Amino acid sequence: MVRPRKTAEEKKANRAAYARKNYHQYKEKREEKIQCECGAMVSRAYIADHKKKKKHAVALAFIEKVKSHK
């Protein structure tokens, strides 16, 4: 038995319905606070941008400096 293929419009409607149904789960996951390797607490959604910032690089350099003196 072969199921008929869905059109692009049907796929788009299904994705939109799923996103609306699971919005709160996505929001909670995005807003979850995690600790970066440099010690900063950032939201999961912001971690990639945070790792590109000067603050992150400076903190990692400081951590490496402290570890190397031990």
N, CA, C and O atoms as a GROMACS GRO file, in nm:
protein
  280
    1MET      N    1   0.084  -0.117   0.000
    1MET     CA    2   0.000   0.000   0.000
    1MET      C    3   0.089   0.124   0.000
    1MET      O    4   0.178   0.138   0.084
    2VAL      N    5   0.065   0.212  -0.092
    2VAL     CA    6   0.146   0.333  -0.109
    2VAL      C    7   0.064   0.454  -0.065
    2VAL      O    8  -0.049   0.474  -0.108
    3ARG      N    9   0.125   0.532   0.022
    3ARG     CA   10   0.057   0.654   0.065
    3ARG      C   11   0.081   0.764  -0.037
    3ARG      O   12   0.189   0.773  -0.095
    4PRO      N   13  -0.018   0.847  -0.060
    4PRO     CA   14   0.003   0.957  -0.156
    4PRO      C   15   0.100   1.060  -0.099
    4PRO      O   16   0.104   1.085   0.022
    5ARG      N   17   0.178   1.118  -0.186
    5ARG     CA   18   0.275   1.219  -0.144
    5ARG      C   19   0.203   1.346  -0.100
    5ARG      O   20   0.098   1.382  -0.153
    6LYS      N   21   0.262   1.411   0.000
    6LYS     CA   22   0.205   1.537   0.047
    6LYS      C   23   0.259   1.651  -0.038
    6LYS      O   24   0.375   1.650  -0.081
    7THR      N   25   0.176   1.748  -0.060
    7THR     CA   26   0.219   1.866  -0.135
    7THR      C   27   0.300   1.957  -0.043
    7THR      O   28   0.300   1.940   0.078
    8ALA      N   29   0.368   2.051  -0.102
    8ALA     CA   30   0.448   2.146  -0.024
    8ALA      C   31   0.360   2.224   0.074
    8ALA      O   32   0.401   2.252   0.186
    9GLU      N   33   0.240   2.259   0.030
    9GLU     CA   34   0.148   2.334   0.118
    9GLU      C   35   0.105   2.248   0.237
    9GLU      O   36   0.094   2.299   0.349
   10GLU      N   37   0.081   2.120   0.214
   10GLU     CA   38   0.042   2.031   0.324
   10GLU      C   39   0.156   2.014   0.423
   10GLU      O   40   0.135   2.015   0.544
   11LYS      N   41   0.277   2.000   0.372
   11LYS     CA   42   0.393   1.987   0.459
   11LYS      C   43   0.412   2.112   0.543
   11LYS      O   44   0.439   2.104   0.663
   12LYS      N   45   0.397   2.227   0.479
   12LYS     CA   46   0.412   2.354   0.550
   12LYS      C   47   0.306   2.369   0.659
   12LYS      O   48   0.336   2.414   0.770
   13ALA      N   49   0.184   2.330   0.629
   13ALA     CA   50   0.076   2.338   0.727
   13ALA      C   51   0.101   2.243   0.844
   13ALA      O   52   0.075   2.277   0.959
   14ASN      N   53   0.152   2.123   0.814
   14ASN     CA   54   0.183   2.027   0.921
   14ASN      C   55   0.294   2.077   1.012
   14ASN      O   56   0.286   2.064   1.134
   15ARG      N   57   0.399   2.135   0.954
   15ARG     CA   58   0.508   2.190   1.034
   15ARG      C   59   0.460   2.304   1.122
   15ARG      O   60   0.499   2.314   1.238
   16ALA      N   61   0.375   2.390   1.067
   16ALA     CA   62   0.322   2.503   1.145
   16ALA      C   63   0.236   2.453   1.260
   16ALA      O   64   0.244   2.506   1.371
   17ALA      N   65   0.154   2.352   1.236
   17ALA     CA   66   0.068   2.297   1.342
   17ALA      C   67   0.153   2.233   1.451
   17ALA      O   68   0.124   2.249   1.570
   18TYR      N   69   0.256   2.161   1.413
   18TYR     CA   70   0.345   2.097   1.510
   18TYR      C   71   0.416   2.203   1.594
   18TYR      O   72   0.428   2.189   1.716
   19ALA      N   73   0.462   2.310   1.530
   19ALA     CA   74   0.533   2.417   1.601
   19ALA      C   75   0.439   2.486   1.700
   19ALA      O   76   0.479   2.517   1.812
   20ARG      N   77   0.315   2.510   1.658
   20ARG     CA   78   0.218   2.572   1.750
   20ARG      C   79   0.190   2.481   1.869
   20ARG      O   80   0.179   2.528   1.982
   21LYS      N   81   0.178   2.352   1.843
   21LYS     CA   82   0.147   2.256   1.948
   21LYS      C   83   0.261   2.245   2.049
   21LYS      O   84   0.236   2.229   2.169
   22ASN      N   85   0.384   2.253   2.003
   22ASN     CA   86   0.500   2.232   2.089
   22ASN      C   87   0.576   2.361   2.120
   22ASN      O   88   0.693   2.356   2.158
   23TYR      N   89   0.512   2.475   2.105
   23TYR     CA   90   0.576   2.604   2.126
   23TYR      C   91   0.639   2.616   2.264
   23TYR      O   92   0.753   2.662   2.277
   24HIS      N   93   0.567   2.576   2.367
   24HIS     CA   94   0.618   2.593   2.503
   24HIS      C   95   0.742   2.508   2.528
   24HIS      O   96   0.833   2.550   2.600
   25GLN      N   97   0.746   2.389   2.470
   25GLN     CA   98   0.865   2.306   2.486
   25GLN      C   99   0.986   2.372   2.420
   25GLN      O  100   1.095   2.375   2.477
   26TYR      N  101   0.966   2.426   2.300
   26TYR     CA  102   1.075   2.495   2.230
   26TYR      C  103   1.120   2.616   2.311
   26TYR      O  104   1.240   2.639   2.326
   27LYS      N  105   1.024   2.692   2.363
   27LYS     CA  106   1.057   2.813   2.438
   27LYS      C  107   1.136   2.780   2.564
   27LYS      O  108   1.235   2.847   2.594
   28GLU      N  109   1.093   2.679   2.637
   28GLU     CA  110   1.165   2.638   2.758
   28GLU      C  111   1.307   2.596   2.726
   28GLU      O  112   1.400   2.631   2.798
   29LYS      N  113   1.324   2.521   2.619
   29LYS     CA  114   1.457   2.474   2.579
   29LYS      C  115   1.547   2.592   2.540
   29LYS      O  116   1.664   2.596   2.579
   30ARG      N  117   1.492   2.687   2.464
   30ARG     CA  118   1.570   2.804   2.421
   30ARG      C  119   1.612   2.890   2.539
   30ARG      O  120   1.723   2.942   2.542
   31GLU      N  121   1.522   2.905   2.636
   31GLU     CA  122   1.549   2.995   2.748
   31GLU      C  123   1.625   2.929   2.862
   31GLU      O  124   1.662   2.996   2.959
   32GLU      N  125   1.649   2.800   2.852
   32GLU     CA  126   1.722   2.728   2.957
   32GLU      C  127   1.861   2.789   2.972
   32GLU      O  128   1.930   2.813   2.873
   33LYS      N  129   1.902   2.812   3.096
   33LYS     CA  130   2.034   2.869   3.122
   33LYS      C  131   2.135   2.756   3.137
   33LYS      O  132   2.113   2.659   3.208
   34ILE      N  133   2.248   2.772   3.067
   34ILE     CA  134   2.355   2.674   3.077
   34ILE      C  135   2.485   2.748   3.106
   34ILE      O  136   2.498   2.868   3.079
   35GLN      N  137   2.580   2.676   3.161
   35GLN     CA  138   2.709   2.738   3.192
   35GLN      C  139   2.807   2.711   3.079
   35GLN      O  140   2.829   2.597   3.039
   36CYS      N  141   2.863   2.817   3.028
   36CYS     CA  142   2.962   2.808   2.921
   36CYS      C  143   3.094   2.758   2.979
   36CYS      O  144   3.114   2.761   3.100
   37GLU      N  145   3.182   2.711   2.892
   37GLU     CA  146   3.313   2.664   2.936
   37GLU      C  147   3.397   2.775   2.999
   37GLU      O  148   3.492   2.748   3.072
   38CYS      N  149   3.361   2.901   2.970
   38CYS     CA  150   3.433   3.014   3.030
   38CYS      C  151   3.374   3.052   3.165
   38CYS      O  152   3.429   3.138   3.234
   39GLY      N  153   3.264   2.991   3.204
   39GLY     CA  154   3.203   3.017   3.334
   39GLY      C  155   3.081   3.106   3.330
   39GLY      O  156   3.012   3.119   3.431
   40ALA      N  157   3.051   3.166   3.217
   40ALA     CA  158   2.935   3.254   3.205
   40ALA      C  159   2.806   3.173   3.196
   40ALA      O  160   2.804   3.064   3.138
   41MET      N  161   2.699   3.227   3.254
   41MET     CA  162   2.568   3.164   3.244
   41MET      C  163   2.493   3.233   3.131
   41MET      O  164   2.467   3.353   3.136
   42VAL      N  165   2.458   3.156   3.028
   42VAL     CA  166   2.388   3.212   2.912
   42VAL      C  167   2.274   3.120   2.874
   42VAL      O  168   2.273   3.002   2.910
   43SER      N  169   2.178   3.174   2.799
   43SER     CA  170   2.068   3.090   2.754
   43SER      C  171   2.117   2.999   2.641
   43SER      O  172   2.212   3.031   2.571
   44ARG      N  173   2.051   2.888   2.627
   44ARG     CA  174   2.090   2.789   2.525
   44ARG      C  175   2.085   2.851   2.385
   44ARG      O  176   2.167   2.818   2.300
   45ALA      N  177   1.988   2.940   2.362
   45ALA     CA  178   1.974   3.002   2.231
   45ALA      C  179   2.088   3.100   2.201
   45ALA      O  180   2.115   3.127   2.084
   46TYR      N  181   2.154   3.153   2.302
   46TYR     CA  182   2.255   3.256   2.286
   46TYR      C  183   2.398   3.201   2.290
   46TYR      O  184   2.492   3.275   2.265
   47ILE      N  185   2.416   3.073   2.321
   47ILE     CA  186   2.550   3.018   2.345
   47ILE      C  187   2.642   3.033   2.223
   47ILE      O  188   2.760   3.063   2.239
   48ALA      N  189   2.590   3.014   2.103
   48ALA     CA  190   2.675   3.025   1.983
   48ALA      C  191   2.724   3.168   1.965
   48ALA      O  192   2.841   3.189   1.933
   49ASP      N  193   2.636   3.266   1.985
   49ASP     CA  194   2.677   3.406   1.975
   49ASP      C  195   2.774   3.442   2.087
   49ASP      O  196   2.871   3.515   2.064
   50HIS      N  197   2.749   3.391   2.206
   50HIS     CA  198   2.835   3.420   2.320
   50HIS      C  199   2.979   3.374   2.293
   50HIS      O  200   3.074   3.444   2.328
   51LYS      N  201   2.994   3.259   2.232
   51LYS     CA  202   3.128   3.206   2.207
   51LYS      C  203   3.208   3.289   2.107
   51LYS      O  204   3.330   3.272   2.097
   52LYS      N  205   3.142   3.378   2.033
   52LYS     CA  206   3.209   3.466   1.938
   52LYS      C  207   3.248   3.599   1.999
   52LYS      O  208   3.317   3.680   1.936
   53LYS      N  209   3.206   3.623   2.122
   53LYS     CA  210   3.228   3.753   2.187
   53LYS      C  211   3.366   3.762   2.250
   53LYS      O  212   3.429   3.661   2.282
   54LYS      N  213   3.412   3.885   2.268
   54LYS     CA  214   3.542   3.912   2.328
   54LYS      C  215   3.544   3.864   2.473
   54LYS      O  216   3.645   3.812   2.520
   55LYS      N  217   3.432   3.881   2.544
   55LYS     CA  218   3.424   3.841   2.685
   55LYS      C  219   3.458   3.691   2.700
   55LYS      O  220   3.529   3.653   2.793
   56HIS      N  221   3.409   3.609   2.609
   56HIS     CA  222   3.433   3.466   2.612
   56HIS      C  223   3.582   3.437   2.588
   56HIS      O  224   3.643   3.359   2.661
   57ALA      N  225   3.638   3.501   2.488
   57ALA     CA  226   3.779   3.478   2.455
   57ALA      C  227   3.870   3.520   2.570
   57ALA      O  228   3.966   3.449   2.602
   58VAL      N  229   3.841   3.633   2.631
   58VAL     CA  230   3.923   3.682   2.742
   58VAL      C  231   3.914   3.586   2.861
   58VAL      O  232   4.014   3.555   2.924
   59ALA      N  233   3.793   3.540   2.889
   59ALA     CA  234   3.774   3.448   3.002
   59ALA      C  235   3.847   3.317   2.978
   59ALA      O  236   3.908   3.263   3.070
   60LEU      N  237   3.842   3.265   2.856
   60LEU     CA  238   3.913   3.140   2.826
   60LEU      C  239   4.064   3.159   2.836
   60LEU      O  240   4.134   3.071   2.886
   61ALA      N  241   4.113   3.273   2.790
   61ALA     CA  242   4.256   3.301   2.801
   61ALA      C  243   4.300   3.307   2.947
   61ALA      O  244   4.406   3.257   2.983
   62PHE      N  245   4.217   3.368   3.030
   62PHE     CA  246   4.247   3.378   3.173
   62PHE      C  247   4.248   3.239   3.237
   62PHE      O  248   4.335   3.208   3.318
   63ILE      N  249   4.151   3.156   3.201
   63ILE     CA  250   4.144   3.020   3.255
   63ILE      C  251   4.268   2.941   3.215
   63ILE      O  252   4.326   2.870   3.298
   64GLU      N  253   4.310   2.953   3.090
   64GLU     CA  254   4.430   2.883   3.043
   64GLU      C  255   4.554   2.933   3.117
   64GLU      O  256   4.642   2.854   3.153
   65LYS      N  257   4.561   3.063   3.140
   65LYS     CA  258   4.675   3.121   3.210
   65LYS      C  259   4.683   3.066   3.354
   65LYS      O  260   4.790   3.032   3.403
   66VAL      N  261   4.568   3.059   3.420
   66VAL     CA  262   4.563   3.009   3.557
   66VAL      C  263   4.602   2.860   3.561
   66VAL      O  264   4.675   2.817   3.650
   67LYS      N  265   4.552   2.783   3.464
   67LYS     CA  266   4.584   2.639   3.461
   67LYS      C  267   4.733   2.616   3.434
   67LYS      O  268   4.791   2.522   3.489
   68SER      N  269   4.794   2.699   3.352
   68SER     CA  270   4.933   2.679   3.317
   68SER      C  271   5.028   2.714   3.433
   68SER      O  272   5.142   2.667   3.437
   69HIS      N  273   4.982   2.795   3.527
   69HIS     CA  274   5.067   2.833   3.641
   69HIS      C  275   5.061   2.732   3.754
   69HIS      O  276   5.136   2.744   3.851
   70LYS      N  277   4.975   2.635   3.744
   70LYS     CA  278   4.964   2.535   3.852
   70LYS      C  279   5.066   2.426   3.838
   70LYS      O  280   5.070   2.335   3.921
   0.00000   0.00000   0.00000
